[in-house]
């Protein structure tokens, strides 16, 4: 019983060194990527809601000098894939309540990944959902894309 209590308080060895000895460093790299991407979405929201820019003008920080970043479904899909892989690879390094919230975030990102796969497929085949003029995700039928991605990248 005492051995079970000790092992329950430690991160799982599943995932090897990444979820034990290197977990903090890996989590730091992952957090940097997530926060940098989230900052891009926040910058875009500030450009729209504070500076009054139109949505096509509001491209975040990196999208200003590199406008193709904002419109590249491949880039957005790649980021969603990195998020999904990171959440899966690092999840066994958490226990208790942290593990529960990590799994909630993973569930949201599974859906986020599916939506970006749907967007990428529309861009590749040239046919958009519901006859929209641009690739559209399912939830985007109800919530504008910029606001939706602020939510996705917060979770």
Buried (B, 14 or more C-beta within 10 A) or exposed (E): EEEEEEEEEEBBEEBEEBBBEBBEEBBEEBEEBBEEBBBBBBBBBEBBEEEEBEEEBBBBBBBBEEEEBBBBBEEBBEBBBBBBEBBEBBBBBBBEEEBEEBEEBBEBBBBBBBBBBBBBBBBEEEEBBEEEEEBBBEBBEEEEBBEBBBEBBEB
